[in-house]
Amino acid sequence: MTDRIAVVGSNMVDLVTYVERMPDRGETVEAPDFAQGFGGKGANQAVAAARLGADVAMVTCIGDDMFGPLVRQNLVDSGIDVTHVRKVDGAASGVAPIFVEPDGENAILIVKGANASLSPADIDAAEETLKDRDAILLQLEVSLETVYHAVAFGAKHGVPTILNPAPADPQLDISRLSGLDWFCPNESELALLSGLPTGTDDEVIAAARSLIARGIRNVVVTLGGRGARHVTADDVTDIAPVKVEPVDTTGAGDAFIGSFARFLSAGEAPDAALARAARYAAQSITARGTQTSYADAAGFERFCAGLPQD
């Protein structure tokens, strides 16, 4: 049976400028290329999971501007259930101006727009859809109260919850995440949210376990080119990095989270699912764009077959 995932979170329209270098303050420079696409951490993760074959439903808000119908149609075209995509009258859709440098690294601004209107009431309205899912995916591009409500909803109905705490918000109350199954920050997010240093491997583990002591079951710390680390109260597992030539790193973290949710919900062991997610994220940075760089299941298997074998 197909794994069934719900994403409660954001959508954005990506406005991507490819630059030779970032301008200094007050300076104007010419950029060689521009692209417009669809993004937002929630939508990205939903699309990644759907491309890999999951049955995905999205709970999100769109604006009543020119972008709103385009965002909804993109989700439909990606095979995502849009029953609980709500249009917010008088609100602009979320947008993300993104600047990509020649080495593939990026700088991103986000404007939440209608995403800020996603509320606990939207989760309650989607109860019949959400309560029978294999996983609920969350991020921090919507209100914290909505995130807390979704975590509590998952705990009440026995649905595993996965929170990618990005962009990191220092107001996030860890005590209200008790019972969360998976917490997936990067190093800087972990440092900010734990209040502890993460400059060494031992510090990363200590910071992760400080969150586990507060009721979170698993912490997965993404380490960029160094892979990832899965920390529980008793064990630590390092997830090896996958070496590729980067073209555009935009959306790689979302590719990792969305694919991990799909693999885990399909019954793979957690560390095997994480290792596969690392490969999926690596493949995503070999092409331009965000959702446009996410492979389907067949494309991903071809990529994996071309990797060096252990």
Secondary structure in CASP SS format (residue, H / E / C, confidence):
PFRMAT SS
TARGET T0000
AUTHOR 0000-0000-0000
METHOD secondary structure of the structure
MODEL  1
M C 1.00
T C 1.00
D C 1.00
R E 1.00
I E 1.00
A E 1.00
V E 1.00
V E 1.00
G C 1.00
S C 1.00
N C 1.00
M E 1.00
V E 1.00
D E 1.00
L E 1.00
V E 1.00
T E 1.00
Y E 1.00
V C 1.00
E C 1.00
R C 1.00
M C 1.00
P C 1.00
D C 1.00
R C 1.00
G C 1.00
E C 1.00
T C 1.00
V C 1.00
E C 1.00
A C 1.00
P C 1.00
D E 1.00
F E 1.00
A E 1.00
Q E 1.00
G E 1.00
F E 1.00
G E 1.00
G C 1.00
K H 1.00
G H 1.00
A H 1.00
N H 1.00
Q H 1.00
A H 1.00
V H 1.00
A H 1.00
A H 1.00
A H 1.00
R H 1.00
L C 1.00
G C 1.00
A C 1.00
D E 1.00
V E 1.00
A E 1.00
M E 1.00
V E 1.00
T E 1.00
C E 1.00
I E 1.00
G E 1.00
D C 1.00
D C 1.00
M C 1.00
F H 1.00
G H 1.00
P H 1.00
L H 1.00
V H 1.00
R H 1.00
Q H 1.00
N H 1.00
L H 1.00
V H 1.00
D H 1.00
S C 1.00
G C 1.00
I C 1.00
D E 1.00
V E 1.00
T E 1.00
H E 1.00
V E 1.00
R E 1.00
K E 1.00
V E 1.00
D C 1.00
G C 1.00
A C 1.00
A C 1.00
S C 1.00
G C 1.00
V E 1.00
A E 1.00
P E 1.00
I E 1.00
F E 1.00
V E 1.00
E C 1.00
P C 1.00
D C 1.00
G C 1.00
E C 1.00
N E 1.00
A E 1.00
I E 1.00
L C 1.00
I C 1.00
V E 1.00
K C 1.00
G H 1.00
A H 1.00
N H 1.00
A H 1.00
S H 1.00
L C 1.00
S C 1.00
P H 1.00
A H 1.00
D H 1.00
I H 1.00
D H 1.00
A H 1.00
A C 1.00
E H 1.00
E H 1.00
T H 1.00
L H 1.00
K C 1.00
D C 1.00
R C 1.00
D C 1.00
A E 1.00
I E 1.00
L E 1.00
L E 1.00
Q C 1.00
L C 1.00
E C 1.00
V C 1.00
S C 1.00
L H 1.00
E H 1.00
T H 1.00
V H 1.00
Y H 1.00
H H 1.00
A H 1.00
V H 1.00
A H 1.00
F H 1.00
G H 1.00
A H 1.00
K H 1.00
H H 1.00
G C 1.00
V C 1.00
P C 1.00
T E 1.00
I E 1.00
L E 1.00
N C 1.00
P C 1.00
A C 1.00
P C 1.00
A C 1.00
D C 1.00
P C 1.00
Q C 1.00
L C 1.00
D C 1.00
I H 1.00
S H 1.00
R H 1.00
L H 1.00
S C 1.00
G C 1.00
L C 1.00
D C 1.00
W E 1.00
F E 1.00
C C 1.00
P C 1.00
N E 1.00
E H 1.00
S H 1.00
E H 1.00
L H 1.00
A H 1.00
L H 1.00
L H 1.00
S H 1.00
G C 1.00
L C 1.00
P C 1.00
T C 1.00
G C 1.00
T C 1.00
D H 1.00
D H 1.00
E H 1.00
V H 1.00
I H 1.00
A H 1.00
A H 1.00
A H 1.00
R H 1.00
S H 1.00
L H 1.00
I H 1.00
A C 1.00
R C 1.00
G C 1.00
I C 1.00
R C 1.00
N E 1.00
V E 1.00
V E 1.00
V E 1.00
T E 1.00
L C 1.00
G H 1.00
G H 1.00
R H 1.00
G C 1.00
A E 1.00
R E 1.00
H E 1.00
V E 1.00
T C 1.00
A C 1.00
D C 1.00
D C 1.00
V E 1.00
T E 1.00
D E 1.00
I E 1.00
A C 1.00
P C 1.00
V C 1.00
K C 1.00
V C 1.00
E C 1.00
P C 1.00
V C 1.00
D C 1.00
T C 1.00
T C 1.00
G C 1.00
A H 1.00
G H 1.00
D H 1.00
A H 1.00
F H 1.00
I H 1.00
G H 1.00
S H 1.00
F H 1.00
A H 1.00
R H 1.00
F H 1.00
L H 1.00
S H 1.00
A C 1.00
G C 1.00
E C 1.00
A C 1.00
P H 1.00
D H 1.00
A H 1.00
A H 1.00
L H 1.00
A H 1.00
R H 1.00
A H 1.00
A H 1.00
R H 1.00
Y H 1.00
A H 1.00
A H 1.00
Q H 1.00
S H 1.00
I C 1.00
T C 1.00
A C 1.00
R C 1.00
G C 1.00
T C 1.00
Q H 1.00
T H 1.00
S H 1.00
Y C 1.00
A C 1.00
D C 1.00
A H 1.00
A H 1.00
G H 1.00
F H 1.00
E H 1.00
R H 1.00
F H 1.00
C H 1.00
A H 1.00
G C 1.00
L C 1.00
P C 1.00
Q C 1.00
D C 1.00
END
